[in-house]
């Protein structure tokens, strides 16, 4: 099977969570010599309608109507309608999947795809009976440019950083810890006017963080971070019980953070060996003990660097080479 290029949404997607996808695209493009094509046509209402008509008539988006090649395309969630990512022109890379009850429809919609890449091993095993050998496990990774070096010198300014969605159990433990230690200051994320800011629980403003460079710089300043899979402690209603391990964990580790975790064991957590890299908190006493210990312990650079060697994007490139 030929992969002729990568289709990207970077022309009109600017939310920070997409920036990591664009970094994957860039590294894959450079490693395999694949051109990146922009889906700028979708920014026009008229062209959206034209594209929809092309999909219904030819099962191809209008921008690829005369193109016989296949394009890698990262998509968040499988979609329940005809679009580029489930056309015969696409090799979709599916990030996240919660649709347990629409397998028949998804099988029909993605029937033209020669290969479908799935990031979560748990989802891969769930979908394999329906899609068979067309399904490929393509684990999420950390762009290789963020490689943590053993001799890294990190200036840790913040004791604790909360990035992204917070686990309610860990957040409750943190509130209890602050009650017992009122002088404790931590940094958290806040969305103001659709922009991401970071401030502390003492009211100190850290600043707006939008670019990947600023985000990674911020993480490198944190001693401790929290990480939990999304499908527990109430999140299972959103994920239908699936528990993907997300790149945020890899980002924390690459920033030299100690990580306090909370997760249920499953195919994906076993693939990423979570039990060997971070504590799985089940009580406040555990939480307090690990946090107090981590605040006094130097950054675990050697341990984190050794673990990350298995999960840089460069280690995923051979999977794509096998498809060529």
Number of C-alpha atoms within 10 A of each C-alpha: 10 10 19 18 21 21 22 21 19 16 13 12 12 12 13 15 12 15 16 15 20 16 17 19 23 16 18 23 15 12 12 16 11 18 17 18 14 14 14 14 16 17 12 10 10 11 15 15 12 16 23 19 15 18 19 12 10 13 20 25 26 19 16 16 14 9 11 10 14 23 25 25 22 23 16 13 14 20 17 15 12 18 19 23 27 28 22 21 25 28 24 26 24 22 20 20 21 18 17 13 9 10 15 9 13 19 15 12 19 24 16 15 19 18 22 24 22 25 23 26 23 20 22 21 15 14 16 14 10 14 18 10 11 13 19 20 19 20 24 22 23 26 23 17 11 14 16 20 14 13 8 13 11 17 11 19 11 18 19 25 24 20 19 14 10 15 20 14 18 22 13 12 18 17 13 14 18 15 11 10 10 10 9 13 16 19 22 17 20 15 10 9 7 8 12 16 17 19 17 17 12 11 9 12 13 14 11 17 18 16 13 15 9 11 15 16 14 19 24 22 19 25 28 24 21 23 24 27 22 23 19 21 15 13 16 15 13 13 18 15 15 26 28 26 26 22 16 16 23 21 22 24 25 22 28 28 29 28 24 21 22 22 21 15 14 13 19 23 19 15 13 21 13 19 13 10 16 16 17 20 19 13 11 16 11 14 20 16 10 17 21 11 11 19 15 10 11 13 24 17 22 14 13 22 19 12 18 19 15 14 19 19 21 18 15 17 15 12 14 15 12 8 11 11
